Amino acid sequence: MGAERTGFMMTFDVTIPVLNEEATLDRNVRILHQFLMEHFPVNGQWRIVIADNGSTDRTLEIAQALSKSLPEITFVRVPEKGVGLALKTSWGQSQADIVGYMDLDLATDLPHFLEAYDALANQGYDIVYGSRLHPKARVINRPFKREVASRIFNLLLKLYLGVRFSDGMCGFKFLRRELYPILYEAGAQNNGWFFSTELLTTAEWLGLKIFELPVKWTDDVSSSRVEIIPLAKRYIQSMRELKKKKR
């Protein structure tokens, strides 16, 4: 289901937020680049945007080298840490029809992007999110602590904010760029990981058309350091702040 088979060609930017990722940046970005070249061969239709938010290793140097060797790759530098800040910086500079992000570890199976693109370009959806908690999702190598944390977090969202989406934190979301400023004004402003959840929450508040995409997800077990209670406390505080913004 590549772009060549769709009814209307939309441009898109895939942002990859990174922090000290020198070990895997070059390899994984090239894998994504090759996938997009195969399925979206139209020149100028898409970009990969590496959003470096405060790296202190060779990440920025590698991103610059990639952008010089591959014209579809660019980068933005965000001096401060924060995934939300990196995404807001990248999307705020974008001119594409569709913006979104995925994690550098490529945990979400790449063919899911074709489904996300089709939902936005051809099916009339406003925002697409990957779900690891959908009954049809396939989750591989998920550490027990991460699974518990994810389910607790999403339960808290439902109880406190009354949302209906199943997975607020999956690192795979895409939306029509024209809607990003509207979501921002509605409360999607967090500089950290909670920004990902704010996008879906504000989209629900505004009655936008949301596409839930059950994904095949392969967890990166090398970074499974999760402290459930401190994490839950931070999320609860962010939920409180977001709830105050509801109109």
C-alpha positions as CSV (number, residue, x, y, z in Angstrom):
1,M,0.0,0.0,0.0
2,G,2.7,2.5,-1.0
3,A,2.1,6.1,-2.0
4,E,2.1,5.1,-5.6
5,R,-1.2,3.2,-5.0
6,T,-3.0,5.9,-3.0
7,G,-5.6,8.4,-4.4
8,F,-4.0,11.6,-3.2
9,M,-0.4,12.3,-2.5
10,M,0.3,14.0,0.7
11,T,3.8,15.2,1.9
12,F,5.0,14.1,5.3
13,D,7.8,14.5,7.8
14,V,8.8,11.6,10.1
15,T,10.5,13.1,13.2
16,I,12.8,10.9,15.2
17,P,13.6,12.5,18.6
18,V,17.1,11.4,19.8
19,L,19.3,11.9,22.9
20,N,22.8,10.4,22.9
21,E,22.1,7.8,20.3
22,E,25.4,7.6,18.5
23,A,25.5,3.8,18.7
24,T,22.4,3.2,16.6
25,L,21.5,6.5,14.8
26,D,23.2,5.9,11.5
27,R,22.1,2.3,11.1
28,N,18.4,2.7,12.1
29,V,17.9,6.0,10.2
30,R,19.2,4.3,7.0
31,I,16.8,1.4,7.5
32,L,13.9,3.8,7.8
33,H,15.2,5.8,4.8
34,Q,15.4,2.7,2.6
35,F,11.9,1.6,3.6
36,L,10.4,5.0,2.7
37,M,12.4,5.1,-0.6
38,E,10.8,1.8,-1.6
39,H,7.2,2.7,-0.8
40,F,7.2,6.5,-1.5
41,P,9.5,7.0,-4.4
42,V,8.2,10.4,-5.5
43,N,11.0,13.0,-5.1
44,G,10.3,15.6,-2.4
45,Q,7.3,13.9,-0.9
46,W,8.9,13.2,2.5
47,R,11.7,13.9,4.9
48,I,13.1,12.2,8.0
49,V,13.8,14.8,10.6
50,I,16.3,13.9,13.3
51,A,15.5,16.1,16.4
52,D,18.5,16.1,18.7
53,N,17.4,17.4,22.1
54,G,20.6,18.0,24.0
55,S,22.9,15.1,23.1
56,T,26.4,15.3,24.5
57,D,27.9,12.4,22.4
58,R,28.4,12.2,18.6
59,T,24.7,12.1,17.8
60,L,24.5,15.6,16.3
61,E,27.7,15.0,14.2
62,I,26.2,11.7,12.8
63,A,22.9,13.5,12.1
64,Q,24.7,16.2,10.1
65,A,26.6,13.6,8.1
66,L,23.4,11.8,7.3
67,S,21.8,15.0,6.1
68,K,24.7,15.7,3.8
69,S,24.7,12.2,2.2
70,L,21.0,11.7,1.9
71,P,18.8,14.6,0.7
72,E,15.7,13.3,2.3
73,I,17.2,13.6,5.8
74,T,17.5,16.8,7.8
75,F,17.9,17.6,11.5
76,V,17.0,20.2,14.1
77,R,19.0,20.9,17.2
78,V,17.2,21.5,20.4
79,P,19.6,22.4,23.2
80,E,17.4,21.3,26.0
81,K,16.2,17.8,26.8
82,G,12.6,16.8,26.3
83,V,10.9,14.7,23.7
84,G,7.9,17.1,23.6
85,L,10.1,20.0,23.0
86,A,12.0,18.3,20.2
87,L,8.7,17.4,18.5
88,K,7.2,20.9,18.9
89,T,10.4,22.4,17.4
90,S,10.4,20.0,14.4
91,W,6.7,20.3,13.7
92,G,6.7,24.0,14.2
93,Q,9.2,24.3,11.3
94,S,7.5,21.8,9.0
95,Q,5.7,22.5,5.8
96,A,4.5,19.0,5.2
97,D,0.8,17.9,5.1
98,I,1.4,15.2,7.7
99,V,3.8,15.3,10.7
100,G,4.5,12.6,13.2
101,Y,7.2,10.7,15.0
102,M,8.5,7.2,15.7
103,D,11.2,6.0,18.1
104,L,14.7,5.5,16.8
105,D,14.7,1.9,17.9
106,L,12.1,1.2,15.3
107,A,10.1,-0.8,17.8
108,T,7.0,-0.3,15.8
109,D,7.0,-2.6,12.7
110,L,7.7,-0.3,9.7
111,P,4.9,-1.5,7.5
112,H,2.4,0.1,10.0
113,F,3.5,3.4,8.6
114,L,1.7,2.5,5.3
115,E,-1.5,2.0,7.2
116,A,-1.0,5.3,9.1
117,Y,-0.4,7.2,5.8
118,D,-3.5,5.6,4.2
119,A,-5.7,6.5,7.1
120,L,-4.7,10.2,6.9
121,A,-4.4,10.6,3.2
122,N,-7.3,8.5,2.0
123,Q,-9.7,7.6,4.8
124,G,-10.3,11.1,6.3
125,Y,-8.7,10.6,9.7
126,D,-7.1,13.5,11.6
127,I,-4.7,11.6,13.8
128,V,-3.3,8.1,14.0
129,Y,-1.8,6.4,17.0
130,G,-0.1,3.0,17.5
131,S,-1.5,0.8,20.3
132,R,0.3,-2.0,22.0
133,L,-2.8,-2.7,24.2
134,H,-5.2,-3.3,21.4
135,P,-6.4,-7.0,21.4
136,K,-4.9,-7.4,17.9
137,A,-1.5,-5.9,18.8
138,R,1.6,-8.1,19.0
139,V,4.1,-7.2,21.6
140,I,7.5,-8.9,21.7
141,N,10.2,-8.8,24.4
142,R,8.1,-6.5,26.6
143,P,9.6,-6.5,30.2
144,F,7.1,-7.1,32.9
145,K,7.8,-3.8,34.6
146,R,7.1,-1.9,31.4
147,E,3.9,-3.8,30.8
148,V,2.7,-3.0,34.3
149,A,3.7,0.6,34.1
150,S,1.9,1.0,30.7
151,R,-1.3,-0.5,31.9
152,I,-1.3,1.5,35.2
153,F,-0.7,4.7,33.3
154,N,-3.4,4.1,30.7
155,L,-5.9,3.1,33.5
156,L,-5.1,6.4,35.3
157,L,-5.8,8.3,32.1
158,K,-9.2,6.7,31.7
159,L,-10.2,7.2,35.3
160,Y,-8.9,10.8,35.7
161,L,-9.3,12.3,32.2
162,G,-12.1,10.1,31.0
163,V,-10.3,9.3,27.7
164,R,-11.2,6.4,25.4
165,F,-7.9,5.7,23.6
166,S,-6.1,2.6,24.6
167,D,-2.4,3.5,24.6
168,G,-1.3,7.1,25.3
169,M,2.5,6.6,25.2
170,C,3.2,4.4,22.2
171,G,6.0,6.1,20.2
172,F,4.2,6.1,16.9
173,K,1.8,9.0,16.1
174,F,1.0,10.9,13.0
175,L,-1.5,13.8,12.3
176,R,-2.5,16.4,9.8
177,R,0.0,19.3,10.4
178,E,-2.8,21.9,10.0
179,L,-4.3,20.5,13.3
180,Y,-1.1,20.7,15.3
181,P,-1.5,24.4,16.3
182,I,-5.1,23.7,17.3
183,L,-4.0,20.8,19.5
184,Y,-1.3,22.9,21.0
185,E,-3.8,25.7,22.0
186,A,-6.1,23.0,23.5
187,G,-3.3,21.9,25.8
188,A,-0.7,19.7,24.0
189,Q,2.2,21.7,25.3
190,N,4.3,19.4,27.6
191,N,8.0,19.4,26.9
192,G,8.5,15.8,28.0
193,W,7.1,12.4,27.1
194,F,3.6,13.4,28.3
195,F,3.2,15.5,25.1
196,S,2.5,12.3,23.3
197,T,-0.5,11.7,25.5
198,E,-1.7,15.3,25.3
199,L,-2.0,15.0,21.6
200,L,-4.5,12.2,21.9
201,T,-6.3,13.8,24.8
202,T,-6.8,17.1,23.2
203,A,-7.8,15.4,19.9
204,E,-10.6,13.6,21.8
205,W,-11.7,16.8,23.5
206,L,-12.0,18.5,20.1
207,G,-13.9,15.6,18.5
208,L,-11.3,14.9,15.9
209,K,-11.3,11.6,13.9
210,I,-8.8,9.3,15.6
211,F,-7.5,6.1,14.1
212,E,-6.4,3.4,16.5
213,L,-3.7,1.2,14.9
214,P,-2.9,-2.1,16.6
215,V,0.9,-2.6,16.1
216,K,3.5,-5.2,16.1
217,W,5.9,-3.9,18.7
218,T,9.4,-5.3,19.6
219,D,10.6,-3.8,22.8
220,D,14.2,-2.6,23.3
221,V,15.1,-4.7,26.3
222,S,18.5,-2.9,26.7
223,S,16.7,0.2,28.1
224,S,14.1,-1.3,30.4
225,R,14.8,0.8,33.5
226,V,11.3,1.7,34.7
227,E,10.6,3.0,38.2
228,I,6.8,2.6,38.3
229,I,5.9,4.7,41.3
230,P,8.0,7.9,40.5
231,L,6.8,7.6,36.9
232,A,3.2,7.4,38.0
233,K,3.6,10.4,40.2
234,R,5.0,12.5,37.3
235,Y,2.2,11.4,35.0
236,I,-0.5,12.2,37.6
237,Q,0.9,15.7,38.0
238,S,0.9,16.2,34.2
239,M,-2.6,14.9,34.1
240,R,-3.7,17.5,36.6
241,E,-2.1,20.3,34.7
242,L,-3.7,19.1,31.5
243,K,-7.1,18.8,33.0
244,K,-7.0,22.4,34.1
245,K,-6.7,23.4,30.4
246,K,-9.9,21.6,29.4
247,R,-12.4,24.0,28.0
